[in-house]
């Protein structure tokens, strides 16, 4: 068991079971040391765990923040594939893009996407600190409440 796998166990993080993408795309693409991870919704075992929109008495921001954690776990599943099973190869999480299916004018997209950010920082420490975008959108695949994508760099060698 690697260092990151041990840290995942300490944090009680569990990766999702394998799933089928909702479209015609790859879960990741590598270019040298960079890994571009496709957007992952809050889906577990093929089921959307939280549907939007977030805000105005519909879905609470706290629920959506927990859904963003699920997005992060899906990203980690794909990242593990990109690292040939070894998350210790991760050098840095460079960027997250967060999308919140929300009502017009919803001001808490950054709060919601912090759910995903927290997973990466808790797991990778300083290497998990990243640049980020958090935006509200009118809809997401499967009417999911949240979607997150990422760009990660791998260590040399």
Secondary structure, 3 states (H helix, E strand, C coil): CCHHHHHHHHHCCCCCCCCCCCCCCCCEEEECCEEEEEEEECEECCEECCECCECCCCECHHHHHHHHHHHHHHHHHHHHHHCCCCHHHEEEEEEEEEEEEECCCCCCHHHHHHHHHHHHHHHHHHHHCCEEEEEEECCCHHHECEEEEEEEEECCC
